Amino acid sequence: MSTTGRVHLAPLDGLRGLAVTAVLLFHAGQLRGGFLGVDLFFVLSGFLITGLLLGEIGKRNRIGLAAFWGRRARRLLPALIVMGVAVLLLAWAFGSPTLLALALDDAPWAAAQAVNWHFVAEQVGYWNASDTRLFAHLWSIAVEWQFYLLWPLVVAVTARGRGGQRRVAVLAVAGALVSLTLMIHFGNAVDTTRAYEGTDTRAFALLLGAAVATEPVRRLFAGVPRAVADALCALLVCRLVASWALTDGQHAPGLFQGGLFLHSATAAVLIALLAGVPQGRTGQVVGSAVPRRLGEISYSLYLWHWPVYLLLPEKTLGFGGWARTAVLIGLSLGAAELSKRVVEDPVRFRARWATGGRGLVALAAAAVVLAGVWAAIPQPQLGAGTVDLDRLMAP
């Protein structure tokens, strides 16, 4: 089967479903290591995107970069823009002044796909301050976008000609090791946000996924007997789930000294094996109806869940624990399903206006709407109505 044919394999959609479930439970405070699901997303993205790029090289001996970036924009930006407009309006209507002020501050960076570097520059600690930022979760989307901009250029230059896929594999592995070195360096800081959200320090997950999409690495895994590969897939799935359950947040020993890299490498091996034996028992379980459906809506689910969580705190709902988690996940699922049906699928598959020059005009118009909403919402007056203690105590 070709690399491009793997894009729609049910087990890979199922892995997305498992990853987004882990993230949802982590943000709800129910799974302390669930943040590792983001690394599985990264590895999947690196694998799938590189497979598409190499498939295009194989067919046409070139990559249509403008067309590639246009497809990525059509796939990801409409839902992101709709979510951004809705969240700003909801924060204005129902959020606290602090929540709204920070959302207005972060929104331009989120729109520019650079919010991760904004948070790093502003020293917004991921582990202790993200619960005040409605767009905090978009750091990972920004990392992926930056990868989508740069990696196709590398593949376009190096993958052509004899031995091209071998060169891509070598560059991907070398880049992953450089990225690991950077994470170890920055991971020694008291605040690990730089290591956690930096594009350079997280690139190893995407690059490991890219490496296992190349023909030399695929041939290596193709030599594993099917029964052995299926058993290994089961063990690796259990290994990932156990790491999500047992990892104690940022305080896990060795997390930034190779732990995240090991998790990503485990995910890469799992993806490579699953792509070879999608009809095995593990593939059938991972690719079954529920995880596969969650994987199909995982992008919108990821976009919507965090604003839903922050706009409906325990104080507002009047209850917490698993009951609150169930309500929040249910609302997030509803928003994600609506987004997929009303925004994502029509733009991707059915709307003529979303293609070619008309698509660019429509995207520009949506961006103008987002900018207009951002500019029209008044900046809240933080601290208004509070008591100035210095003046109160003055003689």
C-alpha positions in Angstrom: 0.0 0.0 0.0 1.3 3.5 -0.8 2.2 6.0 1.8 -0.7 8.2 0.8 -3.1 5.4 1.2 -2.4 5.2 4.9 -3.9 8.6 5.6 -7.4 7.1 5.9 -6.6 4.0 7.9 -9.1 3.5 10.7 -6.4 2.6 13.4 -4.7 6.0 12.8 -8.0 7.8 13.3 -8.5 5.7 16.4 -5.1 6.8 17.7 -6.3 10.4 17.2 -9.4 9.6 19.2 -7.3 8.1 22.1 -5.0 11.1 22.0 -7.8 13.7 22.2 -9.5 11.7 25.0 -6.3 11.8 27.0 -6.0 15.6 26.5 -9.6 16.2 27.5 -9.3 14.2 30.7 -6.0 16.0 31.5 -7.5 19.4 31.2 -10.4 18.3 33.3 -8.0 17.3 36.1 -8.8 13.6 35.7 -5.6 12.3 34.0 -2.3 13.8 35.1 -0.3 12.5 32.2 -2.9 13.1 29.5 -1.0 16.0 28.1 1.2 13.4 26.5 -1.6 12.8 24.0 -0.3 16.0 22.3 2.9 14.2 21.4 0.9 11.4 19.8 -0.9 14.1 17.7 2.5 15.5 16.7 3.9 12.1 15.6 0.7 11.3 13.6 0.9 14.7 11.9 4.6 14.2 11.0 3.9 10.7 9.6 0.8 11.7 7.6 2.1 14.9 6.1 5.4 13.4 5.2 3.7 10.5 3.6 1.6 12.9 1.5 4.6 14.9 0.4 6.6 11.8 -0.5 3.7 10.4 -2.4 3.5 13.6 -4.4 7.2 13.5 -5.1 6.9 9.9 -6.3 4.0 10.8 -8.7 5.1 14.2 -10.0 8.8 14.4 -9.1 7.9 17.8 -7.4 5.8 19.2 -4.6 3.2 21.9 -5.3 4.0 23.9 -2.3 1.3 26.5 -2.8 -1.3 23.8 -3.3 -0.1 22.0 -0.2 -0.3 25.1 1.9 -3.7 25.9 0.4 -5.1 22.5 1.4 -3.7 22.9 4.9 -5.3 26.3 5.2 -8.7 25.0 3.9 -8.5 22.1 6.3 -7.6 23.9 9.5 -8.3 27.7 9.3 -12.1 27.9 8.9 -12.8 26.0 12.1 -10.1 28.0 13.9 -11.5 31.3 12.8 -15.1 30.4 13.8 -13.9 29.2 17.2 -11.9 32.4 17.7 -14.8 34.7 16.9 -17.2 32.7 19.0 -14.8 32.6 22.0 -14.1 36.3 21.9 -17.8 37.0 21.9 -18.6 34.5 24.6 -15.8 35.9 26.8 -17.1 39.4 26.3 -20.6 38.3 27.2 -19.9 35.8 30.1 -16.2 35.8 31.0 -14.5 37.7 33.7 -12.7 40.9 32.8 -9.3 39.2 33.3 -10.3 36.3 31.0 -11.5 38.7 28.3 -8.4 41.0 28.6 -6.0 38.1 28.2 -8.0 36.6 25.3 -7.8 39.9 23.5 -4.1 40.1 24.1 -3.5 36.5 22.9 -5.9 36.5 19.9 -3.6 38.2 17.3 -0.8 35.8 18.1 -3.2 32.8 17.8 -4.3 34.1 14.4 -0.7 34.4 13.3 0.0 30.8 14.4 2.7 32.0 16.8 1.0 32.0 20.1 3.5 29.4 21.5 6.3 32.0 21.1 4.1 34.7 22.5 3.6 32.7 25.7 7.3 31.9 25.9 8.2 35.6 25.5 5.6 36.8 28.0 6.7 34.0 30.4 3.2 32.6 30.6 3.8 29.4 32.5 1.9 26.6 30.9 1.7 24.6 34.1 0.4 27.4 36.3 -1.1 30.1 34.2 -2.8 28.5 31.3 -6.1 28.4 33.1 -6.4 32.1 32.6 -5.9 32.0 28.8 -8.7 31.0 26.6 -6.3 30.3 23.7 -3.6 28.6 25.7 -4.3 25.2 24.0 -3.5 26.7 20.6 0.3 26.5 21.3 0.3 23.0 19.8 -1.6 24.1 16.7 1.0 26.8 16.2 3.8 24.3 16.5 2.2 22.1 13.8 1.6 25.1 11.5 5.2 26.2 11.8 6.2 22.6 10.9 3.8 22.7 7.9 5.5 25.8 6.6 9.1 24.6 6.9 9.2 20.8 6.5 7.7 20.7 3.0 10.5 23.0 1.8 13.0 20.5 3.2 11.3 17.5 1.6 10.9 19.3 -1.7 14.7 19.9 -1.9 16.0 16.6 -0.5 13.5 13.9 -1.6 13.9 14.2 -5.4 16.1 11.8 -7.2 17.7 8.5 -6.3 18.1 8.0 -2.5 15.7 10.9 -1.8 13.7 9.1 0.8 16.8 7.9 2.5 18.0 11.5 2.7 14.7 12.6 4.2 14.9 9.9 6.8 18.4 10.8 7.8 17.5 14.5 8.1 14.4 13.7 10.1 16.3 11.6 12.6 19.2 14.1 12.8 16.7 16.9 13.4 14.9 14.9 16.0 18.2 14.4 17.9 19.0 18.1 17.7 15.5 18.9 19.0 16.0 16.5 21.9 19.3 18.2 22.8 17.5 21.6 22.9 14.8 20.2 25.1 17.3 18.8 27.5 19.1 22.2 27.6 15.9 24.3 28.2 14.2 21.6 30.3 16.6 22.3 33.2 14.9 25.7 33.9 12.5 26.2 36.9 9.7 27.0 34.5 9.7 24.4 31.7 7.3 26.4 29.4 10.2 27.2 27.0 11.0 23.5 26.6 7.4 22.4 26.5 6.0 24.9 24.0 9.0 25.8 21.8 8.8 24.6 18.2 12.4 23.7 18.2 12.2 21.6 21.4 9.0 19.8 20.3 10.0 19.2 16.7 11.4 15.7 17.5 7.9 14.3 17.8 6.9 15.6 14.3 10.3 14.5 12.9 10.1 11.0 14.3 6.7 10.6 12.7 8.3 11.9 9.4 11.1 9.4 9.7 8.8 6.4 9.9 6.9 7.6 6.8 9.9 7.1 4.6 10.4 4.0 2.4 13.7 2.8 4.1 12.1 2.8 7.6 8.8 1.3 6.2 10.7 -1.5 4.7 12.4 -2.2 8.0 9.1 -2.5 9.8 7.5 -4.5 6.9 10.0 -7.3 7.8 8.3 -7.9 11.1 6.0 -10.9 11.0 2.4 -10.0 11.1 1.6 -11.8 14.3 4.6 -10.3 16.1 3.8 -6.8 14.8 0.2 -7.2 16.1 1.4 -8.3 19.5 3.9 -5.4 19.6 1.1 -2.9 18.7 -0.9 -4.2 21.7 2.1 -3.8 24.0 2.9 -0.3 22.7 -0.8 0.9 23.1 -0.7 -0.3 26.7 2.6 1.4 27.2 1.2 4.8 25.9 -2.0 4.5 28.0 0.0 3.5 31.1 2.3 6.6 30.6 -0.8 8.8 30.5 -2.1 7.3 33.7 1.1 7.3 35.7 3.0 10.4 34.6 2.8 13.1 37.3 2.6 16.2 35.2 5.7 18.3 34.7 7.2 16.8 37.8 7.6 13.3 36.3 11.3 12.3 36.6 13.2 12.7 33.4 10.3 14.1 31.4 12.4 16.9 29.8 15.6 14.9 29.8 14.4 12.3 27.3 11.1 11.1 28.7 9.0 13.0 26.1 11.3 11.8 23.4 10.9 8.2 24.5 7.1 8.7 24.5 7.2 10.1 20.9 9.5 7.3 19.7 7.1 4.7 21.2 4.2 6.4 19.3 6.3 6.4 16.1 7.0 2.7 16.3 3.3 2.0 17.0 2.2 4.1 14.0 4.7 2.4 11.7 3.6 -1.1 12.9 -0.2 -0.3 12.8 0.1 1.0 9.3 1.5 -2.3 8.3 -1.1 -4.5 10.0 -4.2 -2.4 10.2 -6.4 -5.5 10.1 -4.8 -7.1 13.1 -6.6 -7.5 16.4 -5.0 -4.3 17.8 -5.8 -2.4 14.7 -9.4 -3.5 14.9 -9.8 -2.4 18.5 -8.0 0.9 18.1 -9.9 1.6 14.8 -13.3 0.6 16.2 -16.3 2.9 15.9 -15.9 5.0 19.1 -12.2 5.9 18.9 -12.4 6.3 15.2 -15.3 8.7 15.4 -13.5 10.7 18.1 -10.5 10.8 15.8 -12.5 12.2 13.0 -13.7 15.1 15.1 -10.5 15.4 17.1 -9.4 18.7 15.6 -12.6 20.6 16.4 -12.9 18.8 19.7 -9.4 20.0 20.6 -10.2 23.6 19.5 -13.4 23.8 21.5 -12.8 21.9 24.7 -10.5 24.4 26.4 -12.7 27.5 26.0 -15.7 25.4 27.2 -13.8 24.4 30.3 -12.7 27.9 31.2 -16.1 29.6 30.5 -17.9 27.0 32.7 -15.8 26.8 35.9 -17.0 24.7 38.9 -18.3 27.9 40.5 -20.6 28.6 37.6 -21.9 25.0 37.2 -22.3 24.5 40.9 -20.7 21.1 40.9 -17.3 19.6 40.1 -15.6 16.2 39.9 -16.6 13.6 37.3 -20.1 15.2 36.9 -18.5 18.5 35.7 -16.1 16.5 33.5 -19.0 14.7 31.8 -20.9 17.9 31.2 -17.9 19.7 29.8 -16.9 16.9 27.5 -20.5 16.5 26.3 -20.7 20.2 25.4 -17.3 20.0 23.7 -18.5 17.0 21.7 -21.6 18.9 20.6 -19.6 22.0 19.6 -17.0 19.8 17.7 -19.7 17.9 15.8 -21.5 21.1 14.8 -18.2 22.6 13.7 -17.3 19.6 11.6 -20.7 19.4 9.9 -21.3 23.1 9.4 -17.8 24.5 8.9 -15.1 21.9 8.2 -16.8 19.3 5.9 -18.5 21.9 3.6 -15.3 23.8 3.1 -13.2 20.7 2.5 -15.5 18.6 0.3 -18.6 20.5 -1.0 -18.3 24.3 -1.2 -17.1 25.6 -4.6 -16.4 29.0 -3.1 -13.7 27.4 -0.9 -11.5 26.4 -3.8 -9.1 28.4 -6.0 -9.1 32.2 -5.9 -12.6 32.2 -4.4 -11.3 30.3 -1.5 -8.6 32.8 -0.8 -11.1 35.6 -0.9 -13.4 33.8 1.5 -10.5 33.1 3.8 -9.4 36.7 3.7 -13.0 37.8 4.4 -13.2 35.5 7.4 -9.9 36.9 8.7 -11.3 40.4 8.4 -14.4 39.4 10.4 -12.2 38.0 13.1 -10.0 41.1 13.2 -13.2 43.3 13.3 -14.6 41.4 16.2 -11.3 41.6 18.0 -11.1 45.4 17.4 -14.7 46.1 18.3 -14.7 44.4 21.7 -13.8 47.1 24.3 -10.8 46.4 26.5 -12.1 45.7 30.0 -11.1 48.0 32.8 -9.2 45.6 35.1 -9.5 46.6 38.8 -12.4 48.9 38.3 -14.5 49.2 41.4 -11.8 47.8 43.7 -10.4 49.7 46.7 -7.0 51.5 46.5 -5.5 50.5 49.8 -2.8 53.1 49.6 -5.4 55.9 49.3 -7.5 54.3 52.0 -4.7 54.2 54.5 -3.3 57.7 53.7 -3.7 60.2 56.6 
